[in-house]
Amino acid sequence: MKASQLRELSAEELQEKLRGLKEELFNLRFQLAINQLENPMRISAVKKDIARVQTVLTELENSTEA
């Protein structure tokens, strides 16, 4: 997911997206622990998506404070 796509979402949608990504990361780590993970690179991709969502959320918070 690109940051430009994330900037089009509302704060509530971003929070929901973040919740879903964190859940997916948990599931991927669980699969990794029990050796059922097919694509280990997905973990790093999900981490980067989480960071993007958190960055956009921070930008929204800072823009409303100014």
C-alpha positions in Angstrom: 0.0 0.0 0.0 1.3 3.4 -1.0 1.4 6.4 1.3 -0.6 8.4 -1.2 -3.4 5.9 -1.0 -3.3 6.1 2.8 -3.5 9.9 2.8 -6.9 9.6 1.1 -8.4 7.7 4.0 -9.9 9.2 7.1 -8.4 8.8 10.6 -11.0 6.2 11.5 -10.2 4.2 8.4 -6.5 4.4 9.1 -7.0 3.2 12.7 -9.0 0.2 11.3 -6.3 -0.5 8.7 -3.6 -0.4 11.5 -5.6 -2.8 13.6 -5.9 -5.2 10.7 -2.2 -5.0 9.8 -1.2 -5.6 13.4 -3.5 -8.7 13.5 -2.0 -9.9 10.3 1.5 -9.5 11.6 0.6 -11.5 14.7 -0.7 -14.3 12.6 2.3 -14.3 10.3 4.7 -14.5 13.4 2.6 -17.3 14.7 2.9 -19.2 11.4 6.6 -18.5 11.4 6.9 -20.0 14.9 5.2 -23.2 13.9 7.0 -23.5 10.5 3.9 -23.0 8.3 4.8 -19.6 6.8 5.0 -19.8 3.0 6.3 -16.3 2.3 8.6 -14.9 5.0 9.1 -11.6 3.2 5.4 -10.8 3.9 6.4 -10.1 7.5 8.7 -7.2 6.5 6.1 -5.9 4.0 3.5 -5.8 6.7 5.9 -4.1 9.1 6.5 -1.4 6.5 2.8 -1.0 5.9 2.3 -0.5 9.6 5.0 2.2 9.7 3.4 3.9 6.7 0.0 4.0 8.4 1.5 5.3 11.6 3.3 8.0 9.7 0.2 9.2 8.0 -1.7 9.2 11.3 1.0 11.3 12.9 0.9 13.7 10.0 -2.9 14.0 10.5 -2.5 14.7 14.2 0.2 17.3 13.6 -1.9 19.1 10.9 -4.9 19.3 13.2 -2.8 20.7 16.1 -1.4 23.6 13.9 
